[in-house]
């Protein structure tokens, strides 16, 4: 489970091979795209992005709002650890994102 904080708020359209994703709005309004549908959720509301279905999320007002994201099953936190390690080495960039995405079964659309 991760709580997003600025500026890591918006995620472009992507597909998970192995994980489901639940978006729960804590503050502000958020637009969640799941497949061909877009859901506007506010505090206390949620949207579900099942594995294998393209989904994206963004804040309705750039830079405003907070969201809790639950990713299941466990293990996906390794994606963020890999990116943090690449950043620590000064190597965070497209190649690091591509490697972590391939390792954790993410396809960016």
C-alpha positions as CSV (number, residue, x, y, z in Angstrom):
1,X,0.0,0.0,0.0
2,X,1.4,3.4,-0.9
3,X,0.1,6.9,-0.3
4,X,1.0,9.3,-3.1
5,X,2.3,12.7,-2.3
6,X,3.2,15.5,-4.7
7,X,4.6,15.4,-7.3
8,X,4.2,11.7,-7.8
9,X,0.5,11.9,-8.5
10,X,-0.4,11.3,-12.1
11,X,0.2,7.9,-13.8
12,X,-0.2,7.5,-17.5
13,X,-2.2,4.7,-19.1
14,X,-0.6,1.3,-18.4
15,X,-1.4,-2.4,-17.8
16,X,-0.3,-4.6,-15.0
17,X,0.3,-8.3,-15.8
18,X,0.2,-9.5,-12.2
19,X,-1.5,-6.9,-10.0
20,X,-4.8,-5.3,-9.3
21,X,-4.9,-1.6,-8.2
22,X,-7.4,0.1,-6.0
23,X,-7.4,4.0,-5.9
24,X,-8.9,5.6,-2.8
25,X,-9.2,9.4,-2.7
26,X,-8.1,11.0,0.5
27,X,-8.2,14.6,-0.6
28,X,-9.2,16.4,-3.8
29,X,-10.8,15.0,-6.9
30,X,-9.1,12.4,-9.1
31,X,-9.9,11.1,-12.6
32,X,-9.4,7.4,-12.9
33,X,-9.5,5.8,-16.3
34,X,-10.2,2.0,-16.4
35,X,-10.5,0.6,-19.8
36,X,-12.7,3.0,-21.8
37,X,-14.4,4.5,-18.8
38,X,-13.4,7.5,-16.7
39,X,-14.4,7.8,-13.1
40,X,-14.3,11.1,-11.1
41,X,-13.7,10.2,-7.4
42,X,-13.5,12.5,-4.4
43,X,-12.6,12.0,-0.8
44,X,-13.8,8.6,0.5
45,X,-14.5,7.3,-2.9
46,X,-12.6,4.6,-4.8
47,X,-12.1,3.0,-8.2
48,X,-10.7,-0.4,-9.1
49,X,-8.2,-1.2,-11.9
50,X,-8.0,-4.9,-12.4
51,X,-4.9,-6.6,-13.8
52,X,-4.9,-6.9,-17.6
53,X,-7.1,-3.8,-18.0
54,X,-5.5,-0.5,-19.1
55,X,-5.8,2.2,-16.4
56,X,-4.4,5.6,-15.5
57,X,-5.0,8.2,-12.8
58,X,-4.6,11.9,-12.5
59,X,-5.6,14.7,-10.3
60,X,-8.5,16.9,-11.5
61,X,-6.6,20.0,-10.3
62,X,-2.9,19.5,-11.0
63,X,-0.9,19.3,-7.8
64,X,-3.9,19.1,-5.5
65,X,-5.2,16.1,-3.7
66,X,-3.9,12.9,-2.1
67,X,-4.7,9.3,-2.9
68,X,-4.1,6.0,-1.2
69,X,-3.3,3.2,-3.7
70,X,-3.5,-0.5,-2.7
71,X,-1.8,-2.9,-5.1
72,X,-2.3,-6.6,-4.7
73,X,-0.8,-9.2,-4.5
74,X,2.2,-8.0,-2.7
75,X,5.7,-7.7,-4.2
76,X,5.1,-4.6,-6.5
77,X,6.9,-2.4,-4.0
78,X,10.0,-3.8,-5.6
79,X,9.3,-1.7,-8.6
80,X,9.6,1.5,-6.5
81,X,12.7,0.1,-4.8
82,X,14.4,-0.6,-8.1
83,X,13.7,3.0,-9.2
84,X,14.9,4.4,-5.9
85,X,18.1,2.4,-6.3
86,X,18.6,3.7,-9.8
87,X,18.1,7.3,-8.5
88,X,20.6,6.7,-5.7
89,X,23.2,5.6,-8.4
90,X,22.3,8.7,-10.5
91,X,20.9,6.4,-13.3
92,X,17.1,7.2,-13.0
93,X,15.8,7.7,-16.5
94,X,14.1,5.9,-19.4
95,X,16.3,2.9,-19.2
96,X,15.7,2.4,-15.5
97,X,11.9,2.7,-16.0
98,X,12.0,0.3,-18.9
99,X,14.0,-2.3,-16.9
100,X,11.7,-2.0,-13.8
101,X,8.6,-2.1,-15.9
102,X,9.7,-5.3,-17.7
103,X,10.7,-6.9,-14.5
104,X,7.4,-6.2,-12.8
105,X,5.1,-6.8,-15.8
106,X,4.0,-3.3,-16.6
107,X,3.2,-2.2,-20.2
108,X,3.0,1.6,-20.7
109,X,0.5,2.6,-23.4
